[in-house]
């Protein structure tokens, strides 16, 4: 949470760093109140989850959505396998009653930080994923536009064109300095948030 705390706008953004992976709070949708109580008791024994509930301000029993302290709860994790696992565990927590009311009310979002920073000269561009990186390189190369994709010739030219750029891959949010994190992920004018909905 270090660079995120430095990057945020303190006036209206708060950061709650979680230490490692939270408990898997999955509750089977059986009508067994005893099983649900057992899972919730385990859930409430976790300091991380209690801290999260306290930060939300809604309480748990009773759950009062009108006391929610934030309009948007943004899950911000690294773009790697561990980050994906942590994001899934948090979504599992929010999918449980009564916290699933936050999903229904449209309060839960997932941050979409970029995976790459591509630089040529003094101009830098942030790229979301591998596919977007390839599209960016193709769009900046007249030669590649005229060659059929997935051929040996395409691959050779692609590698040459790619080497003309300085490409930095972000393994995690901690690798970005506060300015980069603000520009790409925290600035409401620039950031891309994925709203969590029930299908």
C-alpha positions as CSV (number, residue, x, y, z in Angstrom):
1,X,0.0,0.0,0.0
2,X,3.0,2.3,0.2
3,X,3.0,3.9,-3.3
4,X,-0.9,3.7,-3.4
5,X,-1.0,5.7,-0.1
6,X,1.4,8.3,-1.6
7,X,-0.4,8.4,-4.9
8,X,-4.0,8.8,-3.8
9,X,-6.0,12.0,-3.4
10,X,-6.3,12.1,0.4
11,X,-9.5,14.2,0.2
12,X,-11.6,11.5,-1.2
13,X,-9.6,8.3,-1.6
14,X,-8.6,5.8,1.2
15,X,-6.3,2.8,0.9
16,X,-6.6,-0.3,3.0
17,X,-3.6,-2.5,2.4
18,X,-4.3,-6.2,3.0
19,X,-1.5,-8.4,4.2
20,X,-1.3,-11.5,2.0
21,X,-4.3,-13.6,1.1
22,X,-7.6,-13.4,3.1
23,X,-9.6,-16.4,4.1
24,X,-11.6,-18.2,1.5
25,X,-15.1,-17.3,2.7
26,X,-17.1,-19.3,0.2
27,X,-20.5,-20.4,1.6
28,X,-22.4,-23.1,-0.3
29,X,-25.9,-21.9,-1.1
30,X,-27.5,-24.7,0.8
31,X,-30.3,-23.9,3.3
32,X,-28.2,-25.2,6.2
33,X,-28.1,-22.3,8.7
34,X,-25.7,-24.2,10.9
35,X,-23.1,-24.5,8.1
36,X,-23.5,-20.8,7.2
37,X,-23.0,-19.8,10.9
38,X,-19.8,-21.9,11.1
39,X,-18.4,-20.2,8.0
40,X,-19.3,-16.8,9.2
41,X,-17.7,-17.5,12.6
42,X,-14.5,-18.5,10.9
43,X,-14.7,-15.4,8.7
44,X,-15.2,-13.1,11.7
45,X,-12.1,-14.7,13.4
46,X,-9.9,-13.2,10.7
47,X,-8.4,-9.8,11.6
48,X,-8.1,-8.8,7.9
49,X,-11.8,-9.4,7.3
50,X,-12.8,-7.5,10.5
51,X,-10.6,-4.6,9.4
52,X,-12.2,-4.6,6.0
53,X,-15.8,-4.7,7.5
54,X,-14.8,-1.8,9.9
55,X,-13.4,0.2,7.0
56,X,-16.6,-0.2,5.0
57,X,-18.6,1.1,7.9
58,X,-21.7,-1.1,7.2
59,X,-21.3,-3.4,10.1
60,X,-22.2,-7.1,9.8
61,X,-25.0,-8.0,12.1
62,X,-27.0,-5.8,11.4
63,X,-25.6,-4.9,8.0
64,X,-26.5,-1.3,7.2
65,X,-25.7,-0.3,3.6
66,X,-26.7,3.3,4.4
67,X,-23.6,3.6,6.6
68,X,-21.3,2.7,3.8
69,X,-18.3,5.1,4.0
70,X,-17.3,5.0,0.3
71,X,-19.2,5.2,-3.0
72,X,-16.7,3.0,-4.8
73,X,-14.8,0.0,-3.3
74,X,-12.0,-0.7,-5.7
75,X,-10.1,-4.0,-5.6
76,X,-6.6,-3.2,-6.7
77,X,-4.2,-6.1,-7.0
78,X,-1.1,-7.0,-9.0
79,X,-1.6,-8.3,-12.6
80,X,0.0,-11.7,-11.7
81,X,-1.3,-15.1,-10.5
82,X,-1.1,-14.1,-6.8
83,X,-2.9,-10.8,-7.5
84,X,-5.6,-12.7,-9.4
85,X,-6.0,-15.1,-6.5
86,X,-6.3,-12.3,-3.9
87,X,-8.9,-10.6,-6.2
88,X,-10.9,-13.8,-6.4
89,X,-10.8,-14.2,-2.6
90,X,-12.1,-10.6,-2.1
91,X,-14.9,-11.1,-4.7
92,X,-15.8,-14.4,-2.9
93,X,-16.1,-12.4,0.4
94,X,-18.3,-9.7,-1.3
95,X,-20.5,-12.4,-2.9
96,X,-21.6,-13.6,0.6
97,X,-24.7,-12.3,2.2
98,X,-25.1,-9.5,3.4
99,X,-22.1,-8.0,1.5
100,X,-23.5,-9.0,-1.8
101,X,-25.8,-6.0,-1.4
102,X,-22.7,-3.9,-2.3
103,X,-22.4,-5.7,-5.6
104,X,-26.1,-5.3,-6.3
105,X,-25.9,-1.5,-5.4
106,X,-22.9,-1.1,-7.9
107,X,-20.3,-0.3,-5.3
108,X,-17.6,-2.9,-6.1
109,X,-15.1,-2.3,-8.8
110,X,-11.8,-3.9,-10.0
111,X,-8.9,-1.6,-11.0
112,X,-7.3,-2.3,-14.4
113,X,-3.7,-1.2,-13.9
114,X,-1.5,-1.4,-17.0
115,X,1.0,-4.3,-17.5
116,X,3.4,-2.3,-19.7
117,X,4.9,1.1,-20.1
118,X,6.3,1.6,-23.7
119,X,8.6,4.5,-24.4
120,X,10.1,5.9,-27.6
121,X,12.1,9.1,-27.2
122,X,10.4,11.2,-24.5
123,X,6.9,9.8,-25.2
124,X,5.5,7.1,-22.9
125,X,2.3,5.1,-23.3
126,X,0.8,2.7,-20.8
127,X,-0.5,-0.6,-22.2
128,X,-3.0,-2.8,-20.5
129,X,-2.0,-6.3,-21.7
130,X,0.0,-8.4,-24.2
131,X,-2.7,-8.2,-26.9
132,X,-2.8,-4.4,-26.6
133,X,1.0,-4.3,-26.8
134,X,1.0,-6.2,-30.1
135,X,-1.7,-3.9,-31.5
136,X,0.3,-0.8,-30.4
137,X,3.5,-2.1,-32.1
138,X,1.5,-3.0,-35.3
139,X,-0.2,0.4,-35.4
140,X,3.2,2.1,-35.3
141,X,4.8,0.0,-38.0
142,X,3.7,0.5,-41.7
143,X,5.7,-2.7,-42.5
144,X,3.8,-4.9,-40.1
145,X,0.4,-3.7,-41.5
146,X,1.2,-5.2,-44.9
147,X,2.4,-8.6,-43.6
148,X,0.0,-11.5,-42.7
149,X,-0.1,-12.2,-38.9
150,X,1.4,-15.4,-37.4
151,X,3.8,-16.0,-40.3
152,X,7.6,-16.3,-39.8
153,X,8.1,-13.0,-41.7
154,X,5.6,-11.2,-39.4
155,X,7.4,-12.6,-36.3
156,X,10.8,-11.4,-37.5
157,X,9.6,-7.9,-38.4
158,X,7.6,-7.7,-35.2
159,X,10.7,-8.4,-33.1
160,X,12.7,-5.8,-35.0
161,X,9.9,-3.2,-34.5
162,X,9.5,-4.1,-30.8
163,X,13.2,-3.5,-30.2
164,X,12.8,0.1,-31.3
165,X,10.8,0.8,-28.1
166,X,11.8,0.6,-24.5
167,X,9.3,-1.7,-22.9
168,X,8.9,-1.9,-19.1
169,X,6.7,-4.7,-17.7
170,X,5.2,-4.0,-14.3
171,X,5.2,-7.2,-12.2
172,X,3.2,-5.5,-9.5
173,X,1.7,-2.2,-8.4
174,X,4.7,-1.7,-6.0
175,X,6.9,-1.3,-9.1
176,X,5.2,1.8,-10.1
177,X,6.2,5.1,-8.6
178,X,3.4,7.1,-7.0
179,X,3.0,9.4,-10.0
180,X,2.6,6.5,-12.4
181,X,0.1,4.8,-10.1
182,X,-1.9,8.0,-9.9
183,X,-1.8,8.5,-13.7
184,X,-2.8,5.0,-14.6
185,X,-4.9,3.6,-11.8
186,X,-6.1,6.1,-9.2
187,X,-6.8,9.3,-11.2
188,X,-10.6,9.2,-11.9
189,X,-10.1,11.0,-15.2
190,X,-7.7,8.4,-16.6
191,X,-8.3,5.1,-14.8
192,X,-10.2,2.1,-16.1
193,X,-12.4,0.4,-13.6
194,X,-14.4,-2.7,-14.2
195,X,-17.7,-2.7,-12.4
196,X,-18.6,-6.0,-10.7
197,X,-22.2,-7.0,-11.6
198,X,-24.3,-10.2,-11.3
199,X,-25.0,-11.6,-14.8
